[in-house]
Amino acid sequence: MKPILVQDFLEISYRADLNLLLGRWLRPIELTEMQRGYQLLLEAAVAGQCRQWLLDVRRRQNTHKVGSQ
């Protein structure tokens, strides 16, 4: 599975065999990075006509508090 997009905070890959978009957060992020990351995921999903996403948020840390403000 080759990444289709890599930022310093997010890696996006596509699993053709499962028609699955995989988003992996690479480090703790700020609110603006979280918003940009989800926009990039949406753009990749629309471009690939992919309705299923799997998000690995283990490294994101505490953004539920940041995003809810």
N, C-alpha and C positions, 0 to 999 in steps of 0.2 A: 504494500500500500504506500504509494508515493504521495507526499503532501502536495496539495494543489495551491496552498497559500500559507506562508509563514510570516508572521509579524514577530516582534521580540516578546510579545505576551500571549500569542495565540497561534496554534497550528491547525489548519483545516485539511482534512483528507477525505477521500471518497472511496467507499467499498462498493464496487460495481456488482459484486456477487450478491450483496444484500440490499442494494439500492439505498445505502446508508451514508449520511454525511456525519463525519466524526470531527468534533471540535475539542481540542485539548488546550486548556489554559496552561501556560508555561511558568507563570509566577504570580505572586499577589498583584492585584491590579487596582487602579483608581476607577472612579465612576465613569469618567470619559472613555477610558479604555474598554470598560465593560460594554458601554453603549456602542462604541465603534466595533467591537468584536461581534456583538449580536447583529449589527448591520452587515458586516462582512459575511457572517454565516447565512443570513437571509439572502444576500446577493448570490452566494455560491449555490444555495438550495434552489433558487429560482432559475439560475443559469443551467443547472443540471437536472431540473425538474424532479427534485428529490424531496419527498415529504417527510422522511424519517431522519431524525437527528439523534446522535448520541453524544452527550457532553461529559467530558472528564473535567470536573471542577475541583479535584483534590488539591491543587496548588493555588487556587484562587483566593482562599482564606478570607473570611469575614466580610465579603462583599454583600452578603444579605443585609448587613447593617447599613452599609454605604448606600446600596440601591434602594432602601426603603425610606430614606430621608426625603 
